[in-house]
């Protein structure tokens, strides 16, 4: 991302702010000319009241123009920052999971929040005011040259040295700005890591370890910001020194020229007043250059986020699929699917199976065999390296992501819930649901007693990540949420992992009831769950080793009997 793409659609208010700033500068530069007449008239013994009135009006108009310019700049900066954050966060929500796997969530949050705030400073201090400063500087130099070119020569000599010092400073500002923003992103990522696993931190008595890690990250951000602040601080004195030196030189040289009769006292006062107004555009240019250098690092980091690949539908194929009636047959098929999170390390090796439109299928196998990866590809969190995944007989890649996922529900093993009320979590992604449907699903999952015991029923907050609920309650909420979306296929990853025996029996009855109206695929290690499945797929080393009913596999497959012996 660069300034050109950032300002697209906002150039009119930026130009308006620049025009207002320039108007304020031009009004200021008119004042020395009137001041010259006022001083010369006063020196001649008369009070030029019309000139004084005109000066007063110019002062008021200048103040109004500059105030309006600052408001337009602030409004434009806030609007652009809001829209940029909307663009960045919307992009992040659609980034492919394979790209998110390589990053740190805290750093991405820092880019979406902190770096966009830095861009706001760039907009407020450089766009508009910087352009007006350049034009104002040219106009001020023209007025000074018209008043006295000799005095202007002394001013240019001093300001030229100031600009040379500025160029040396700004080169370092850009480097340190990038380092500082990266360090702050690492700090936020480390903090998100520690707070996200705070129970593990407490249980392992690792508070001091995490505090040390956070202190190290904070120190890196502190040193980088300190170096950048030092660079920025140098630019201010350079400008002040140039203004002070030029003012003193004008007084000394101008006094000698007045005494020699080369200029009048009024002309010296006009030149001095115009030179003070020269400081404003110079300061605006200094601020704009510094803001550009600081904001360029933020723009680069935001550009890196926007360059992350996103999930994109294929609109032509979607239109073709959407108009075709659903076929009878398997709801989901894998055909010779190969996939690896890293190209040279395949996790799935030629997996092939089909899931009928009704009934319960269990995926069984040791940890790391590829069961959860099968679920990830079924939900299209990832795409196969080769082979085909079909939904209702059609290649999934020719179906929109939204339509595909509306047909396949997922209940993960850790059952993540979102901050909000129990009702919010149950209805998340469910669309229009009646109270009767909610009561039916609560009864099916055994949540009705939990809801009755909560102080505010369905409107009870569940806490961050659902931490106010037990593991079993979170699991039942996740299952109920999935059922309310009415999918054609439900994927359940260890649905009984957090349930007591009574709840497990209730869930088994629920799954049997659900499997009569849609397809279920269950990753299970407990054979108490597997026994109720209509069909079992045995996964081993990324392949489907064998399949059949639980009873048939116990009788014919030694490997399956060994798994059953280890997981009663």
C-alpha positions as CSV (number, residue, x, y, z in Angstrom):
1,X,0.0,0.0,0.0
2,X,1.2,3.5,-0.8
3,X,-0.1,7.1,-0.4
4,X,-1.7,7.0,-3.8
5,X,-3.9,4.0,-3.1
6,X,-4.5,5.2,0.5
7,X,-5.9,8.6,-0.6
8,X,-8.1,7.3,-3.4
9,X,-11.6,8.6,-2.8
10,X,-10.5,11.2,-0.3
11,X,-8.6,13.6,-2.5
12,X,-11.3,16.3,-2.6
13,X,-11.3,16.9,1.2
14,X,-7.5,16.6,1.2
15,X,-7.3,19.3,-1.5
16,X,-9.9,21.4,0.4
17,X,-7.8,21.2,3.5
18,X,-4.7,22.2,1.5
19,X,-6.6,25.1,-0.1
20,X,-7.8,26.4,3.3
21,X,-4.2,26.1,4.7
22,X,-2.9,27.9,1.7
23,X,-5.5,30.6,2.0
24,X,-4.5,31.1,5.6
25,X,-0.9,31.4,4.6
26,X,-1.7,33.9,1.8
27,X,-3.8,36.0,4.2
28,X,-0.9,36.0,6.5
29,X,1.5,37.1,3.8
30,X,-0.8,40.0,2.9
31,X,-0.5,41.4,6.4
32,X,3.2,42.6,6.1
33,X,2.3,44.7,3.1
34,X,-0.4,46.5,5.0
35,X,1.8,46.7,8.1
36,X,4.5,48.5,6.0
37,X,1.9,51.2,5.1
38,X,0.7,51.4,8.7
39,X,4.3,51.9,10.1
40,X,5.3,54.4,7.5
41,X,2.1,56.3,8.1
42,X,2.6,56.3,11.9
43,X,6.2,57.5,11.3
44,X,4.8,60.4,9.3
45,X,2.6,61.4,12.2
46,X,-0.8,60.1,11.1
47,X,-2.9,57.1,12.3
48,X,-3.9,54.9,9.3
49,X,-7.2,53.6,10.7
50,X,-8.4,52.0,7.5
51,X,-5.2,50.0,7.2
52,X,-5.5,48.9,10.9
53,X,-9.1,47.8,10.2
54,X,-8.0,45.9,7.2
55,X,-5.3,44.2,9.2
56,X,-7.8,43.2,11.9
57,X,-10.1,41.7,9.3
58,X,-7.1,39.8,7.8
59,X,-6.2,38.4,11.2
60,X,-9.8,37.1,11.8
61,X,-10.0,35.6,8.3
62,X,-6.6,33.9,8.7
63,X,-7.7,32.3,12.0
64,X,-11.0,31.1,10.5
65,X,-9.3,29.6,7.5
66,X,-6.7,27.8,9.5
67,X,-9.2,26.5,12.1
68,X,-11.5,25.1,9.3
69,X,-8.4,23.6,7.6
70,X,-7.5,21.7,10.8
71,X,-11.0,20.5,11.2
72,X,-11.2,19.2,7.6
73,X,-7.8,17.5,8.1
74,X,-9.0,15.8,11.4
75,X,-12.3,14.7,9.9
76,X,-10.6,13.3,6.8
77,X,-8.0,11.6,8.9
78,X,-10.6,9.9,11.1
79,X,-12.7,8.9,8.1
80,X,-9.8,7.4,6.3
81,X,-8.6,5.6,9.4
82,X,-12.1,4.1,10.0
83,X,-12.3,3.0,6.4
84,X,-8.8,1.6,6.5
85,X,-9.5,-0.4,9.7
86,X,-12.7,-1.7,8.1
87,X,-10.8,-2.8,5.0
88,X,-7.9,-4.4,7.0
89,X,-10.2,-6.2,9.5
90,X,-12.5,-7.4,6.7
91,X,-9.5,-8.7,4.8
92,X,-8.2,-10.5,7.9
93,X,-11.5,-12.3,8.5
94,X,-11.2,-13.8,4.9
95,X,-7.5,-14.6,4.9
96,X,-6.7,-18.2,4.1
97,X,-5.9,-20.2,7.3
98,X,-2.7,-21.4,5.7
99,X,-1.5,-17.8,5.7
100,X,-2.7,-17.2,9.3
101,X,-0.8,-20.3,10.5
102,X,2.5,-18.5,9.7
103,X,1.8,-15.3,11.6
104,X,1.1,-14.2,15.2
105,X,-2.4,-13.1,15.9
106,X,-1.3,-10.3,18.3
107,X,1.0,-8.8,15.7
108,X,-1.9,-8.8,13.2
109,X,-4.1,-7.1,15.7
110,X,-1.4,-4.4,16.2
111,X,-1.3,-3.8,12.5
112,X,-5.1,-3.5,12.3
113,X,-5.3,-1.1,15.3
114,X,-1.9,0.5,16.1
115,X,-0.5,0.9,12.6
116,X,-3.7,2.4,11.3
117,X,-3.6,5.0,14.1
118,X,-0.1,5.9,12.9
119,X,-1.5,6.4,9.4
120,X,-4.0,8.8,10.8
121,X,-1.1,11.0,12.0
122,X,0.4,10.8,8.6
123,X,-2.8,12.0,7.1
124,X,-3.3,14.8,9.6
125,X,0.2,16.1,9.4
126,X,1.4,15.6,5.9
127,X,-1.4,15.3,3.3
128,X,-2.8,18.8,2.7
129,X,-0.7,20.7,5.2
130,X,2.5,19.5,3.6
131,X,1.3,20.6,0.1
132,X,0.1,23.9,1.5
133,X,3.4,24.4,3.2
134,X,5.3,24.0,0.0
135,X,3.1,26.4,-1.9
136,X,3.1,28.8,1.1
137,X,6.9,28.7,1.3
138,X,7.2,29.6,-2.4
139,X,4.7,32.5,-1.9
140,X,6.5,33.7,1.2
141,X,9.9,33.7,-0.6
142,X,8.3,35.7,-3.4
143,X,7.0,38.3,-1.0
144,X,10.4,38.5,0.8
145,X,12.2,38.8,-2.6
146,X,9.9,41.7,-3.6
147,X,10.5,43.5,-0.3
148,X,14.3,43.1,-0.1
149,X,16.3,40.4,-2.1
150,X,19.5,41.1,0.0
151,X,17.8,40.3,3.3
152,X,16.2,37.2,1.6
153,X,19.7,36.0,0.8
154,X,20.7,35.9,4.5
155,X,17.4,34.0,5.3
156,X,17.9,31.4,2.5
157,X,21.5,30.7,3.7
158,X,20.4,29.9,7.2
159,X,17.3,27.9,6.2
160,X,19.4,25.9,3.6
161,X,21.6,24.6,6.4
162,X,18.5,23.6,8.4
163,X,17.0,21.6,5.5
164,X,20.3,19.8,5.1
165,X,20.2,18.7,8.7
166,X,16.5,17.7,8.3
167,X,17.4,15.3,5.4
168,X,19.9,13.6,7.6
169,X,17.4,13.1,10.4
170,X,14.5,11.8,8.3
171,X,16.4,9.0,6.8
172,X,16.9,7.5,10.3
173,X,13.2,8.3,11.3
174,X,11.9,5.9,8.7
175,X,14.1,3.1,9.8
176,X,13.5,3.5,13.5
177,X,9.7,3.9,12.9
178,X,9.6,0.5,11.2
179,X,11.6,-1.1,14.0
180,X,9.4,0.5,16.6
181,X,6.1,-0.7,15.0
182,X,7.5,-4.2,14.6
183,X,8.6,-4.3,18.3
184,X,5.1,-3.1,19.4
185,X,3.5,-5.8,17.3
186,X,5.7,-8.4,19.0
187,X,4.8,-7.0,22.4
188,X,1.1,-7.3,21.7
189,X,1.6,-10.8,20.3
190,X,3.4,-11.9,23.4
191,X,0.7,-10.4,25.6
192,X,-2.0,-12.1,23.6
193,X,-0.1,-15.4,24.0
194,X,0.2,-15.1,27.7
195,X,-3.4,-13.9,28.4
196,X,-4.8,-16.5,26.0
197,X,-3.2,-19.3,28.0
198,X,-3.4,-17.6,31.4
199,X,-4.6,-20.8,33.1
200,X,-1.7,-22.8,31.8
201,X,0.6,-20.0,32.9
202,X,-0.8,-20.0,36.4
203,X,-0.9,-23.8,36.6
204,X,2.8,-24.1,35.6
205,X,3.8,-21.2,37.9
206,X,5.3,-19.4,34.8
207,X,4.2,-15.9,35.7
208,X,7.9,-14.8,36.1
209,X,8.8,-16.4,32.8
210,X,6.0,-14.7,30.9
211,X,6.7,-11.4,32.8
212,X,10.4,-11.6,31.6
213,X,9.3,-12.3,28.1
214,X,6.9,-9.4,28.1
215,X,9.5,-7.1,29.7
216,X,12.0,-8.0,26.9
217,X,9.4,-7.2,24.3
218,X,8.5,-4.0,26.0
219,X,12.1,-3.0,26.3
220,X,12.6,-3.6,22.6
221,X,9.6,-1.4,21.8
222,X,10.8,1.2,24.4
223,X,14.3,1.5,22.9
224,X,13.0,1.6,19.3
225,X,10.5,4.4,20.2
226,X,13.1,6.2,22.1
227,X,15.5,6.2,19.2
228,X,12.7,7.4,16.9
229,X,11.7,10.1,19.4
230,X,15.3,11.3,19.4
231,X,15.4,11.6,15.7
232,X,12.1,13.5,15.6
233,X,13.2,15.8,18.4
234,X,16.2,16.8,16.4
235,X,14.0,18.1,13.6
236,X,12.3,20.7,15.8
237,X,15.5,22.5,17.1
238,X,16.8,22.5,13.5
239,X,13.8,24.5,12.5
240,X,13.9,26.8,15.6
241,X,17.6,27.4,15.1
242,X,17.0,28.4,11.5
243,X,14.1,30.8,12.4
244,X,16.0,32.4,15.3
245,X,19.2,32.8,13.3
246,X,17.4,34.3,10.4
247,X,15.4,36.7,12.6
248,X,18.6,37.9,14.2
249,X,20.4,38.3,10.8
250,X,17.4,40.3,9.4
251,X,17.5,42.7,12.4
252,X,21.2,43.3,12.1
253,X,21.4,43.6,8.3
254,X,18.1,45.4,8.1
255,X,19.1,48.0,10.7
256,X,22.2,48.9,8.7
257,X,20.1,49.1,5.5
258,X,17.6,51.4,7.2
259,X,20.4,53.7,8.5
260,X,21.9,53.8,5.0
261,X,18.5,54.7,3.5
262,X,18.4,51.6,1.3
263,X,15.0,50.7,2.8
264,X,12.5,52.4,5.1
265,X,11.6,51.4,8.6
266,X,8.2,50.2,7.4
267,X,9.8,47.9,4.8
268,X,12.0,46.4,7.5
269,X,9.0,45.8,9.7
270,X,7.1,44.3,6.8
271,X,10.1,42.0,5.9
272,X,10.4,40.9,9.6
273,X,6.7,40.2,9.9
274,X,6.7,38.2,6.6
275,X,9.7,36.2,7.8
276,X,7.9,35.2,10.9
277,X,5.1,33.9,8.7
278,X,7.7,32.0,6.8
279,X,8.2,29.8,9.9
280,X,4.7,28.3,9.5
281,X,5.1,26.7,6.1
282,X,8.6,25.6,7.0
283,X,7.3,23.9,10.2
284,X,4.5,22.3,8.2
285,X,7.0,20.9,5.7
286,X,9.2,19.6,8.6
287,X,6.1,17.9,10.2
288,X,5.0,16.5,6.9
289,X,8.4,14.9,6.1
290,X,8.6,13.4,9.6
291,X,5.1,12.1,9.4
292,X,5.7,10.5,6.0
293,X,8.8,8.8,7.3
294,X,6.9,7.5,10.4
295,X,3.8,6.5,8.5
296,X,5.7,4.8,5.7
297,X,6.6,1.9,8.0
298,X,3.0,1.6,9.1
299,X,1.8,1.6,5.5
300,X,4.3,-1.1,4.7
301,X,3.1,-3.3,7.5
302,X,-0.5,-2.7,6.6
303,X,0.3,-3.5,3.0
304,X,1.8,-6.8,4.1
305,X,-1.5,-7.7,5.7
306,X,-3.5,-6.8,2.7
307,X,-1.2,-8.9,0.5
308,X,-2.1,-12.1,2.5
309,X,-4.2,-14.4,0.2
310,X,-7.9,-14.6,0.9
311,X,-10.6,-17.1,0.2
312,X,-12.2,-16.2,-3.2
313,X,-15.2,-17.8,-4.7
314,X,-15.5,-18.7,-8.4
315,X,-18.6,-16.7,-9.4
316,X,-19.3,-18.5,-12.8
317,X,-19.1,-21.9,-11.3
318,X,-21.2,-20.8,-8.2
319,X,-24.0,-19.6,-10.5
320,X,-23.9,-23.0,-12.3
321,X,-24.0,-25.0,-9.1
322,X,-26.6,-22.9,-7.3
323,X,-29.3,-23.5,-10.0
324,X,-28.9,-27.3,-10.0
325,X,-31.1,-29.4,-7.8
326,X,-29.4,-31.5,-5.1
327,X,-28.5,-35.0,-6.3
328,X,-29.2,-38.2,-4.3
329,X,-26.1,-40.0,-3.2
330,X,-23.2,-39.3,-0.8
331,X,-23.2,-35.9,0.9
332,X,-19.3,-35.8,1.0
333,X,-16.6,-37.6,-1.0
334,X,-12.8,-37.6,-0.9
335,X,-11.2,-38.9,-4.0
336,X,-7.4,-39.6,-3.8
337,X,-6.8,-36.5,-1.6
338,X,-3.2,-35.6,-0.8
339,X,-2.4,-32.7,1.5
340,X,0.4,-31.4,3.7
341,X,0.8,-28.2,5.8
342,X,4.3,-28.1,4.3
343,X,4.8,-29.1,0.7
344,X,7.4,-31.8,1.3
345,X,5.6,-33.4,4.3
346,X,2.2,-34.8,3.3
347,X,-0.3,-35.5,6.1
348,X,-2.9,-37.1,4.0
349,X,-1.8,-39.7,1.4
350,X,-4.4,-40.6,-1.2
351,X,-7.4,-40.5,1.1
352,X,-10.7,-41.7,-0.4
353,X,-14.1,-42.3,1.1
354,X,-17.7,-41.3,0.9
355,X,-20.3,-40.3,3.5
356,X,-23.9,-41.2,2.9
357,X,-26.6,-38.6,3.3
358,X,-27.9,-40.3,6.5
359,X,-26.3,-42.2,9.3
360,X,-23.3,-41.9,11.6
361,X,-19.7,-42.6,10.5
362,X,-16.8,-42.8,13.0
363,X,-13.2,-41.8,12.2
364,X,-10.8,-43.9,14.3
365,X,-7.0,-43.9,14.5
366,X,-4.0,-42.9,16.6
367,X,-3.2,-39.2,17.3
368,X,-1.5,-37.6,14.3
369,X,-3.0,-40.0,11.8
370,X,-4.8,-37.2,9.9
371,X,-8.3,-37.3,11.3
372,X,-8.5,-33.6,12.2
373,X,-6.9,-32.7,8.9
374,X,-9.7,-34.6,7.1
375,X,-12.2,-32.4,8.9
376,X,-10.2,-29.2,8.0
377,X,-10.3,-30.1,4.3
378,X,-14.0,-31.1,4.5
379,X,-14.7,-27.6,5.9
380,X,-12.5,-26.1,3.2
381,X,-10.2,-24.4,5.7
382,X,-7.5,-25.7,3.4
383,X,-7.6,-26.9,-0.2
384,X,-6.1,-30.3,-1.3
385,X,-2.7,-30.4,-2.9
386,X,-4.1,-32.9,-5.3
387,X,-7.3,-35.0,-5.5
388,X,-10.9,-33.9,-5.2
389,X,-13.3,-33.1,-2.4
390,X,-17.0,-33.3,-3.5
391,X,-20.1,-32.0,-1.8
392,X,-23.4,-33.6,-3.1
393,X,-21.4,-34.9,-6.1
394,X,-19.9,-31.6,-7.1
395,X,-16.4,-30.4,-6.7
396,X,-16.2,-28.2,-3.6
397,X,-13.9,-25.7,-5.3
398,X,-16.7,-24.8,-7.7
399,X,-19.0,-24.0,-4.8
400,X,-18.9,-20.7,-2.8
401,X,-17.3,-21.0,0.6
402,X,-20.5,-19.7,2.3
403,X,-22.7,-22.3,0.6
404,X,-20.3,-25.1,1.3
405,X,-20.0,-24.3,5.0
406,X,-23.7,-23.8,5.4
407,X,-24.1,-27.5,4.4
408,X,-21.4,-28.7,6.8
409,X,-21.4,-28.0,10.5
410,X,-18.3,-28.4,12.7
411,X,-18.0,-29.0,16.4
412,X,-14.4,-28.7,17.4
413,X,-12.8,-30.6,20.3
414,X,-12.0,-27.5,22.3
415,X,-15.5,-26.1,21.6
416,X,-14.6,-22.4,21.3
417,X,-17.3,-19.9,22.4
418,X,-17.3,-16.2,21.9
419,X,-17.6,-13.4,24.5
420,X,-21.3,-12.6,24.8
421,X,-24.5,-14.3,26.2
422,X,-25.4,-17.9,25.9
423,X,-28.1,-16.9,23.4
424,X,-25.6,-15.1,21.2
425,X,-23.5,-18.2,21.0
426,X,-26.4,-20.5,20.3
427,X,-27.7,-18.3,17.5
428,X,-24.2,-17.5,16.0
429,X,-24.5,-18.1,12.3
430,X,-27.9,-19.7,12.6
431,X,-30.0,-17.1,10.9
432,X,-33.8,-16.9,11.8
433,X,-34.6,-19.4,14.5
434,X,-37.8,-19.8,16.5
435,X,-38.0,-20.2,20.2
436,X,-39.5,-23.6,19.7
437,X,-36.4,-24.7,17.7
438,X,-34.2,-23.4,20.5
439,X,-36.1,-25.3,23.2
440,X,-36.0,-28.5,21.0
441,X,-32.3,-28.3,20.6
442,X,-31.7,-27.5,24.2
443,X,-33.6,-30.6,25.2
444,X,-31.8,-32.7,22.6
445,X,-28.4,-31.7,24.0
446,X,-29.3,-31.7,27.6
447,X,-28.7,-28.0,28.0
448,X,-32.2,-27.1,29.2
449,X,-31.3,-27.9,32.8
450,X,-28.1,-25.7,32.5
451,X,-30.2,-22.8,31.2
452,X,-32.7,-23.1,34.0
453,X,-29.9,-23.0,36.6
454,X,-28.3,-19.9,35.1
455,X,-29.2,-16.6,36.8
456,X,-30.4,-14.9,33.5
457,X,-31.1,-18.0,31.5
458,X,-30.1,-17.7,27.8
459,X,-29.1,-14.0,28.4
460,X,-26.4,-15.0,30.9
461,X,-22.9,-13.9,29.8
462,X,-20.6,-16.8,29.2
463,X,-17.3,-14.9,29.6
464,X,-14.3,-14.7,27.4
465,X,-14.0,-18.0,25.4
466,X,-16.9,-19.3,27.5
467,X,-14.9,-19.6,30.6
468,X,-17.9,-19.3,32.9
469,X,-19.1,-22.6,31.6
470,X,-17.7,-26.0,32.3
471,X,-16.0,-28.0,29.5
472,X,-19.0,-30.3,29.1
473,X,-21.4,-27.3,29.0
474,X,-19.3,-25.6,26.3
475,X,-19.3,-28.8,24.3
476,X,-23.1,-29.1,24.5
477,X,-23.4,-25.4,23.5
478,X,-21.2,-26.0,20.5
479,X,-23.3,-29.0,19.4
480,X,-26.5,-27.1,19.9
481,X,-25.2,-24.2,17.9
482,X,-24.3,-26.6,15.1
483,X,-27.8,-28.2,15.1
484,X,-29.6,-24.9,14.9
485,X,-27.9,-24.1,11.5
486,X,-29.6,-27.3,10.1
487,X,-26.6,-28.6,8.1
488,X,-26.6,-31.6,5.8
489,X,-23.5,-33.0,7.4
490,X,-22.1,-32.5,11.0
491,X,-18.5,-33.1,11.8
492,X,-17.8,-33.7,15.5
493,X,-14.3,-33.9,16.9
494,X,-14.3,-35.9,20.1
495,X,-17.8,-34.9,21.1
496,X,-17.7,-36.9,24.4
497,X,-14.3,-35.7,25.5
498,X,-15.6,-33.4,28.3
499,X,-18.8,-35.3,29.2
500,X,-19.7,-37.4,32.2
501,X,-21.3,-40.9,31.6
502,X,-24.9,-39.6,32.0
503,X,-24.3,-36.7,29.6
504,X,-22.5,-39.1,27.2
505,X,-25.5,-41.4,27.1
506,X,-27.8,-38.4,26.5
507,X,-25.5,-37.3,23.6
508,X,-25.5,-40.8,22.1
509,X,-29.2,-40.7,22.0
510,X,-29.1,-37.2,20.5
511,X,-26.6,-38.3,17.8
512,X,-28.8,-41.3,16.9
513,X,-31.8,-39.0,16.5
514,X,-29.8,-36.5,14.4
515,X,-28.3,-39.2,12.2
516,X,-31.8,-40.1,11.0
517,X,-32.1,-36.6,9.3
518,X,-28.6,-35.8,8.3
519,X,-25.1,-37.2,8.1
520,X,-22.7,-37.4,11.1
521,X,-19.0,-37.9,11.0
522,X,-17.4,-38.3,14.5
523,X,-13.8,-38.4,15.4
524,X,-13.7,-40.7,18.4
525,X,-11.2,-42.4,20.6
526,X,-13.8,-43.8,23.1
527,X,-15.2,-47.0,21.7
528,X,-18.4,-46.4,23.7
529,X,-19.1,-43.8,21.0
530,X,-17.8,-45.9,18.1
531,X,-20.1,-48.8,18.9
532,X,-23.1,-46.7,18.0
533,X,-21.7,-45.7,14.6
534,X,-23.2,-47.3,11.4
535,X,-19.8,-47.3,9.8
536,X,-16.1,-47.0,10.9
537,X,-13.2,-45.6,8.9
538,X,-9.8,-46.5,10.3
539,X,-7.2,-43.8,9.6
540,X,-3.5,-44.6,9.9
541,X,-0.5,-42.6,8.7
542,X,-2.6,-40.4,6.5
543,X,-4.5,-43.2,4.7
544,X,-7.8,-45.0,5.1
545,X,-6.5,-48.3,6.3
546,X,-9.9,-50.1,6.3
547,X,-13.6,-49.6,6.9
548,X,-16.6,-51.5,8.1
549,X,-18.9,-51.9,11.1
550,X,-17.5,-52.0,14.6
551,X,-18.4,-55.7,15.0
552,X,-16.9,-56.7,11.6
553,X,-13.6,-54.8,12.2
554,X,-13.3,-56.4,15.6
555,X,-13.6,-59.8,14.0
556,X,-11.4,-59.2,10.9
557,X,-8.8,-56.5,11.6
558,X,-6.0,-57.1,14.2
559,X,-5.0,-53.4,14.1
560,X,-8.5,-52.3,15.0
561,X,-8.7,-54.9,17.8
562,X,-5.5,-53.4,19.2
563,X,-7.0,-49.9,19.1
564,X,-10.2,-51.1,20.7
565,X,-8.1,-52.7,23.5
566,X,-6.3,-49.5,24.2
567,X,-9.4,-47.3,24.2
568,X,-12.3,-49.3,25.8
